[in-house]
C-alpha cells in the first residue's frame, strides 16, 4: 500500500469472534477510511461475518461509533453483537 495506508487492529467479540475463529485481526485500509471500510474489509476476509452486518455494534478506540466514523492509522475498531438479557 501507499503512504496513505491506515493500519488498524480489529477486535471481535461474542458471536462475531466465534464466526471469525479469532478475536483479533490486523487490517490495512486506504486513507481516508471509516469504520464501514473496516467492516467491508472484514467481510471480504471472513464472509461469515456478513450475517452480523445489520446488528453488530462498532466502537473506535473504546468509544461507540457509527459506521461513518473515521479511522486513523493505529486505531482499534471493536465489533460485537448486541447484548440482551437482564
Secondary structure, DSSP 8 states (H G I E B T S, - for coil): --TTEEEEEEEE-HHHHHHHT-SEEEEEEESSEEHHHHHHHHHHH-GGGGGGTTT-EEEETTEEE-TT-EE-TT-EEEEE------
